[in-house]
């Protein structure tokens, strides 16, 4: 009973907000042209789904987000790994990466449009740039913060470099890396929203901007809710991976 109650609690506030939202719309506190009711948003979702527009644009946004995450995440992980393990790599690359990191990547949207046009490369590369730095910073910090006693233990047991990396460094750095992934997912959706609203002909952000021109608040609210749900879903997947990959910590605490 207690476990069921604890599982329900996180959903109680969103449900309460939706109920209050619907009631406020029904009694006239909220006007439809300002904030449509949840039922109206659901009706709009059904209409857009049935005509194929909603699933098509969701698929486009998911493609851009996934491609950008894979590209930028891979680059951030590789540089974080290299700079964490090698003093030479760190001295060559880290200062430059830190300098670029302090440039707001969304400020580069006009340049990306000039360089890459309004096609897919501009949006994917902008997402890649945004997600690269959280993963880089956390990978780099995770490797640098590995307990020296663990490294010394590996040397005592005469671990090879590969064994040291595989059995000591990666497991010790993994919590930081996964935190970086969760931060990167948030940046991914934020960047995608902006890029799709500025220079797109498809995607959820484009749907919202197109709806704005016709004062279609139902579609705008629907897009906002879908972004929130996609963000929650991606974070839940990352949290699941974190729980699975770091289950050894719970076993160690229990022991």
Secondary structure, 3 states (H helix, E strand, C coil): CHHHHHHHHHHHHHHHHHHHHHHHHHCCCCCCCCCCCHHHHHHHHHHHHHCCHHHHHHHHHHHHHHHHHHHHHHHHHHHHHHHHHCHHHHHHHHHHHHHHHCCCHHHHHHHHHHHHCCCHHHHHHHHHHHHHHHHHHHHHHHHHCCCHHHHHHHHHCCCCHHHHHHHHHHHHHHHHHHHHHHHHHHHHHHHHHHHHHHCCCCCHHHHHHHHHHCCCHHHHHHHHHHHHHHHHHHHHHHHHHHHHHCHHHHHHHHC
